[in-house]
């Protein structure tokens, strides 16, 4: 597959699979580097979907992941490779672009992010659980790699300068793990560490029906709410373009947390919606958006509108 054909294929896939990201990329990423955003995003989406699929056995997942990590390393080493899927061409063109840069920051961040998918396989082998240290490492690797790759495409010169500020997104990955708790649990992953299971006396075999889960939710949300206000102080010092892009994640996190709270800590995403509750939820989201905007862009102190 030629580069031009790969670009057309990636654009077609993004139009269908993630039109929102495609629109954002058109607004904030240069035309020259935009295809590599699509290559990177959809390659990871493809690998992650294979690993998460309940139709693939553990052995199939391990073999598939090993093939992909070997392929990525072979490309990095400059070896000739045989490509069998469109997504592997995306990998090839993305890695060639990353290797052409003056720094290995993009290459290293890509391999770090790919490694987190391997962590999911290891967690699945261990009954879906991980220790608190493994959980923290998993989240840090996700945040750091995602933060650096995104910043590189938004504002390349800032990617290196702000690479150690990735922790300002800790709220995002925590919110993802909490928001996906029920869905991941059904796939065989438990987004709560062994230590937390013991601390809150949770029943891992019937987690979603455990009444003590509400206490874990409340403590987790209190921690995240505290971080949200602390991390806006870090984001306030970013360049305008990065600041504008990342600030939207703050009201997003509050929205996801408030949705769980409003619906009585029901972790399932298919809960019956209430018109009154939805109005309340989106009112809080609009309010939090304005207040985060003021705090990040105008240095305005406030308390997060949080239930």
Secondary structure, DSSP 4 states (H G I P E B T S, - for coil): --HHHHHHHHHHHHHHH-HHHHHHHHHHS-HHHHHHHHHHHHHHHHHHHHHH-TTS-HHHHHHHHHHHHHHHHHHHTT------SHHHHHHHHHHHHHHTSSSSHHHHHHHHHHHHHHHHHHHHHTTT---HHHHHHHHHHHHHHHHHHHHHHH-HHHHHHTGGGGGGGHHHHHHHHHHTHHHHHHHT---S-HHHHHHTT--GGGGGG-TTHHHHHHHHHHHHHHHHHHHHHHHTTS-HHHHHHHHHHHHHHHHHHHHHHHTTT---TTPPP-HHHHHHHHHHHHHHHHHHHHHHHH---------
